Amino acid sequence: MENISSLIPFLIPIVLLQLGLMVFALVDLIHRERTKGPKWVWAFVVIFVNLIGPIVYLVVGREE
């Protein structure tokens, strides 16, 4: 049990980064008129592909 508690200070910033990126990507997805592909697919990628999903959407999925 002591091993898990020693990892918590390292996991909290990663979890906060993950949640922040997910919220940012989802808000952008909702407000954007056009995306490269269906919005429901991008929402699925952002929510279920953890840290990489929001980054992939922000780099590839948005249509300028």
C-alpha positions as CSV (number, residue, x, y, z in Angstrom):
1,M,0.0,0.0,0.0
2,E,2.9,2.3,0.6
3,N,4.0,2.1,-3.0
4,I,0.8,3.4,-4.3
5,S,0.7,6.4,-1.9
6,S,4.3,7.3,-3.0
7,L,3.1,7.5,-6.7
8,I,0.2,9.9,-6.0
9,P,2.2,13.1,-6.2
10,F,3.3,12.1,-9.7
11,L,-0.1,10.9,-10.9
12,I,-2.1,14.0,-9.9
13,P,-0.5,16.4,-12.4
14,I,-0.9,13.8,-15.2
15,V,-4.6,13.3,-14.3
16,L,-5.1,17.1,-14.2
17,L,-3.4,17.5,-17.6
18,Q,-5.6,14.7,-19.0
19,L,-8.8,16.3,-17.7
20,G,-7.8,19.8,-18.8
21,L,-7.0,18.6,-22.3
22,M,-10.2,16.6,-22.5
23,V,-12.4,19.5,-21.4
24,F,-10.6,21.9,-23.8
25,A,-10.9,19.6,-26.7
26,L,-14.6,18.8,-26.1
27,V,-15.5,22.5,-25.7
28,D,-13.6,23.2,-29.0
29,L,-15.4,20.3,-30.7
30,I,-18.8,21.6,-29.6
31,H,-18.2,25.1,-30.8
32,R,-16.5,24.2,-34.1
33,E,-18.8,24.1,-37.1
34,R,-16.7,21.7,-39.2
35,T,-14.3,19.0,-38.3
36,K,-12.4,16.4,-40.4
37,G,-14.9,13.6,-39.9
38,P,-18.0,13.2,-37.8
39,K,-18.1,15.0,-34.5
40,W,-19.3,11.9,-32.6
41,V,-16.2,10.0,-33.7
42,W,-13.9,12.8,-32.4
43,A,-15.9,12.9,-29.2
44,F,-15.3,9.2,-28.7
45,V,-11.6,9.6,-29.5
46,V,-11.2,12.5,-27.1
47,I,-13.0,10.7,-24.2
48,F,-11.8,7.2,-24.6
49,V,-8.2,7.5,-25.9
50,N,-6.9,9.1,-22.7
51,L,-4.1,11.6,-23.1
52,I,-3.4,11.0,-26.8
53,G,-7.0,11.4,-27.9
54,P,-7.4,15.2,-27.2
55,I,-4.0,15.9,-28.7
56,V,-4.8,14.0,-31.9
57,Y,-8.1,15.9,-32.2
58,L,-6.4,19.3,-31.6
59,V,-3.7,18.6,-34.2
60,V,-5.5,16.6,-36.9
61,G,-9.3,16.8,-36.3
62,R,-9.9,20.5,-36.5
63,E,-10.7,22.1,-39.8
64,E,-9.6,25.7,-40.1
